[in-house]
Amino acid sequence: MFKIGTLADWFGVGIIDGIKESEKCGATGVQLYAADSFDPRTASPAFIAEVKQTALDCGQKVTALCCELGGYGLEKPEDNPEKIDYLKKCADLAKELACPVLTTHLGVVPATKEDPTYQVLVNACKEIAAYAYPLGVTLAIETGPENATLLRGFIEDCGDGVGVNFDPANFVMVGADDEVNAVRILGDKIVHTHAKDGKNVNKIASADFYHMFAEGGLEWMAKADICVETPLGQGNVRWPEYLKALKETGYDGYLTIEHEVEDKADEIREAVDFLKKQMEVL
């Protein structure tokens, strides 16, 4: 059925030791941040080789690279040449690691195609996909700002090589759509998922939330009192229904645990156990 992954960087011990911790937690895959010491523009061939060998030695598949675009994602055309070049280099790195997915927050897809930003985003995604897809790498847009119907239509406009990184908590925490219904709509476009949980505290339009976050970042989010992440099973994600819907679409990829916490290894290990128990009753 599903496979369980972790975000190696979130163990807080660096990429190499994070991969080792992922194995100890009982996961079989790791998502890696294509940033800082592992930014493809600056990472040395020796370090890339070390990461690749460590993953192999620990029995960890590199499930996806998390590509950090910052701010408004690909919404602003004047910023896109540099960001697209970065994503192409991420695709080269992914190929080196036999990793099939790049995940990123795209920005906010406008509700209408007449909005100029809609075509800006389509053009950017098409350019990235034209480069990455022949390498065996799919650009996966993380769910959050848009409802599933809008996101699916956008992806279809982008064509081959663009899919979805499905995060159920992003829907629950901000409210762009119902997380179970969204699975059924996005279906075969889902190429990777984040196993995350959370709760909404105060209602806000999802597009407004993501644009305010683009301006203020984590500092704004901490003060805004709009949503909160929780350990798996302690938020409002309907896990049995969500996983059943995923199974019904034919998805058999990774549930990659995403939750930044203080007792990192302990809570990630608990999340692995939680997902295993959920799968036992599917």
C-alpha positions as CSV (number, residue, x, y, z in Angstrom):
1,M,0.0,0.0,0.0
2,F,1.5,3.3,1.0
3,K,5.1,3.9,2.0
4,I,6.2,6.1,4.9
5,G,8.8,8.9,4.5
6,T,10.2,11.7,6.6
7,L,11.8,15.1,6.0
8,A,15.4,14.4,6.9
9,D,16.2,18.0,7.6
10,W,13.5,18.2,10.3
11,F,15.3,15.9,12.7
12,G,17.5,18.9,13.3
13,V,20.8,17.0,13.0
14,G,21.7,17.8,9.4
15,I,21.0,15.9,6.2
16,I,23.4,13.0,6.7
17,D,22.3,12.2,10.3
18,G,18.7,13.0,9.4
19,I,18.7,10.2,6.8
20,K,20.1,7.8,9.4
21,E,17.4,8.9,11.9
22,S,14.8,8.2,9.3
23,E,15.9,4.6,9.0
24,K,15.8,4.3,12.8
25,C,12.2,5.6,12.9
26,G,11.1,2.8,10.6
27,A,10.6,5.0,7.5
28,T,11.8,3.9,4.0
29,G,12.0,7.3,2.4
30,V,13.3,10.8,2.9
31,Q,12.4,14.1,1.4
32,L,15.4,16.5,1.3
33,Y,15.4,20.3,1.2
34,A,17.2,21.7,-1.9
35,A,18.5,24.6,0.2
36,D,21.4,25.7,2.4
37,S,24.1,23.0,2.3
38,F,22.1,21.0,-0.3
39,D,21.3,23.9,-2.6
40,P,22.1,22.5,-6.1
41,R,23.7,25.8,-7.1
42,T,26.4,25.5,-4.4
43,A,26.5,21.9,-3.1
44,S,29.7,20.1,-3.9
45,P,29.8,16.9,-5.9
46,A,31.5,15.2,-2.9
47,F,28.6,16.2,-0.6
48,I,26.0,15.1,-3.1
49,A,27.7,11.8,-3.4
50,E,27.8,11.4,0.3
51,V,24.1,12.1,0.6
52,K,23.4,9.6,-2.2
53,Q,25.5,6.9,-0.6
54,T,24.1,7.5,2.9
55,A,20.5,7.1,1.6
56,L,21.5,3.9,-0.2
57,D,23.3,2.5,2.9
58,C,20.2,3.3,5.1
59,G,17.7,1.8,2.7
60,Q,16.1,5.2,2.2
61,K,14.5,6.3,-1.1
62,V,14.8,10.0,-1.8
63,T,11.1,10.6,-2.3
64,A,11.2,14.3,-3.3
65,L,13.3,17.4,-3.2
66,C,11.6,20.4,-1.5
67,C,12.4,23.5,-3.5
68,E,12.3,26.8,-1.7
69,L,11.1,29.6,-3.9
70,G,10.1,32.0,-1.0
71,G,7.6,34.8,-1.0
72,Y,5.2,34.7,-3.9
73,G,6.5,31.6,-5.5
74,L,6.4,32.0,-9.3
75,E,3.7,34.7,-9.3
76,K,6.0,37.6,-10.1
77,P,7.4,37.4,-13.7
78,E,10.4,39.7,-12.9
79,D,11.7,37.2,-10.3
80,N,11.1,34.0,-12.4
81,P,14.2,33.7,-14.5
82,E,16.3,33.1,-11.4
83,K,13.8,30.9,-9.8
84,I,13.2,28.8,-12.9
85,D,17.0,28.4,-13.3
86,Y,17.1,27.1,-9.6
87,L,14.3,24.6,-10.3
88,K,16.1,23.3,-13.3
89,K,19.2,22.7,-11.2
90,C,17.0,21.0,-8.7
91,A,15.8,18.7,-11.5
92,D,19.4,17.9,-12.3
93,L,20.0,17.1,-8.7
94,A,16.9,15.0,-8.5
95,K,18.0,12.9,-11.5
96,E,21.4,12.3,-9.8
97,L,19.5,11.0,-6.7
98,A,17.0,8.9,-8.7
99,C,14.4,11.1,-7.1
100,P,11.2,11.5,-9.2
101,V,9.6,14.6,-7.6
102,L,10.2,18.3,-7.0
103,T,7.8,19.9,-4.5
104,T,7.2,23.6,-4.2
105,H,4.7,26.2,-3.2
106,L,3.8,27.8,-6.5
107,G,2.1,30.9,-5.0
108,V,-1.7,31.5,-5.5
109,V,-3.3,30.4,-8.7
110,P,-5.9,33.1,-9.6
111,A,-9.6,32.0,-9.8
112,T,-9.9,33.1,-13.4
113,K,-7.7,32.5,-16.4
114,E,-8.2,36.2,-17.4
115,D,-6.0,37.3,-14.5
116,P,-2.5,37.9,-16.0
117,T,-0.9,36.0,-13.1
118,Y,-2.6,32.8,-14.2
119,Q,-0.7,32.7,-17.5
120,V,2.6,33.7,-15.8
121,L,2.3,30.6,-13.6
122,V,1.3,28.4,-16.5
123,N,4.3,29.6,-18.5
124,A,6.7,29.1,-15.7
125,C,5.4,25.6,-14.9
126,K,5.5,24.6,-18.6
127,E,9.2,25.7,-18.9
128,I,10.2,23.8,-15.8
129,A,8.3,20.7,-16.8
130,A,9.8,20.8,-20.4
131,Y,13.2,20.5,-18.8
132,A,12.5,18.2,-15.8
133,Y,10.0,15.7,-17.2
134,P,12.4,14.2,-19.8
135,L,14.8,13.6,-16.9
136,G,12.1,11.5,-15.1
137,V,11.2,14.3,-12.7
138,T,7.7,15.8,-12.0
139,L,7.1,19.3,-10.6
140,A,4.6,18.8,-7.8
141,I,2.6,21.8,-6.7
142,E,1.8,21.7,-3.0
143,T,-1.9,22.0,-2.1
144,G,-3.0,25.0,0.0
145,P,-4.3,28.2,-1.5
146,E,-6.7,26.8,-4.2
147,N,-9.6,24.5,-4.1
148,A,-9.0,21.1,-5.8
149,T,-11.1,21.9,-8.9
150,L,-9.2,25.1,-9.7
151,L,-5.9,23.3,-9.0
152,R,-6.7,20.4,-11.3
153,G,-7.7,22.7,-14.1
154,F,-4.5,24.6,-13.8
155,I,-2.4,21.5,-13.9
156,E,-4.2,20.3,-17.0
157,D,-3.4,23.6,-18.6
158,C,0.3,23.1,-17.7
159,G,0.4,19.7,-19.4
160,D,2.7,16.7,-18.8
161,G,5.3,16.9,-16.0
162,V,3.2,18.8,-13.5
163,G,1.4,17.1,-10.6
164,V,0.4,17.6,-7.0
165,N,2.1,17.3,-3.6
166,F,-1.0,16.7,-1.5
167,D,-0.9,18.1,2.0
168,P,-4.3,17.4,3.8
169,A,-3.4,19.7,6.7
170,N,-3.1,22.7,4.4
171,F,-6.7,22.3,3.5
172,V,-7.8,21.7,7.1
173,M,-5.8,24.6,8.5
174,V,-6.8,27.3,6.0
175,G,-10.0,25.9,4.5
176,A,-9.6,26.1,0.7
177,D,-11.3,22.7,0.3
178,D,-12.4,19.5,2.1
179,E,-9.3,17.2,2.3
180,V,-11.1,14.0,1.4
181,N,-13.1,15.4,-1.5
182,A,-10.0,17.1,-2.8
183,V,-8.2,13.7,-3.1
184,R,-11.1,12.4,-5.3
185,I,-10.9,15.5,-7.5
186,L,-7.1,15.6,-7.9
187,G,-6.8,11.8,-8.1
188,D,-4.2,10.7,-10.7
189,K,-2.4,14.1,-10.4
190,I,-1.2,13.3,-6.9
191,V,2.5,12.2,-7.1
192,H,3.6,12.8,-3.5
193,T,2.0,13.6,-0.2
194,H,2.8,15.2,3.1
195,A,1.5,13.5,6.3
196,K,0.7,16.6,8.4
197,D,-2.1,17.5,10.8
198,G,-3.5,20.7,12.2
199,K,-6.5,22.8,13.1
200,N,-8.1,26.1,12.0
201,V,-8.4,28.7,14.7
202,N,-9.8,31.7,12.8
203,K,-11.3,31.8,9.3
204,I,-9.6,33.6,6.5
205,A,-9.7,33.5,2.8
206,S,-7.0,31.0,1.7
207,A,-5.5,33.3,-0.9
208,D,-5.3,36.1,1.6
209,F,-3.5,33.8,4.1
210,Y,-0.9,32.7,1.6
211,H,-0.2,36.3,0.4
212,M,0.1,37.5,3.9
213,F,2.4,34.7,4.7
214,A,4.5,35.6,1.6
215,E,4.9,39.1,3.1
216,G,5.4,38.3,6.7
217,G,6.7,34.7,6.8
218,L,6.7,32.5,9.9
219,E,6.8,35.5,12.2
220,W,3.5,36.8,10.9
221,M,2.0,33.3,11.0
222,A,3.0,32.9,14.7
223,K,1.2,36.1,15.6
224,A,-1.8,35.7,13.3
225,D,-3.6,33.0,15.3
226,I,-5.2,31.5,12.2
227,C,-4.1,27.9,12.4
228,V,-1.9,25.5,14.3
229,E,-0.1,22.3,13.4
230,T,-0.5,19.3,15.6
231,P,0.9,15.8,15.9
232,L,-0.7,13.3,13.5
233,G,-4.1,12.2,14.9
234,Q,-4.5,15.3,17.1
235,G,-5.7,17.7,14.5
236,N,-8.8,17.8,12.2
237,V,-7.5,15.7,9.3
238,R,-9.9,12.8,8.9
239,W,-7.2,10.1,8.5
240,P,-9.3,7.0,7.9
241,E,-11.4,8.7,5.3
242,Y,-8.4,10.5,3.8
243,L,-6.3,7.4,3.4
244,K,-9.2,5.4,2.1
245,A,-9.7,8.1,-0.6
246,L,-6.0,8.0,-1.5
247,K,-6.2,4.2,-1.8
248,E,-9.2,4.4,-4.0
249,T,-7.4,6.7,-6.5
250,G,-4.7,4.1,-6.9
251,Y,-2.0,6.1,-5.1
252,D,0.7,3.9,-3.6
253,G,3.5,6.4,-3.0
254,Y,4.9,8.0,0.1
255,L,3.2,9.6,3.1
256,T,6.0,11.9,4.1
257,I,5.8,13.1,7.6
258,E,6.0,16.9,8.0
259,H,5.9,18.5,11.4
260,E,8.5,20.7,13.0
261,V,8.7,19.9,16.7
262,E,11.1,20.2,19.7
263,D,11.4,16.4,20.4
264,K,12.0,15.7,16.8
265,A,12.9,12.0,16.6
266,D,10.4,10.9,19.3
267,E,7.5,12.6,17.6
268,I,8.4,11.6,14.1
269,R,8.7,8.0,15.4
270,E,5.2,8.3,16.9
271,A,4.0,9.6,13.6
272,V,5.4,6.6,11.8
273,D,3.6,4.3,14.3
274,F,0.4,6.3,13.8
275,L,0.4,5.9,10.0
276,K,1.2,2.2,10.3
277,K,-1.8,1.6,12.6
278,Q,-4.0,3.6,10.2
279,M,-2.9,1.4,7.3
280,E,-3.6,-1.8,9.2
281,V,-7.3,-1.1,9.2
282,L,-7.7,0.2,5.7
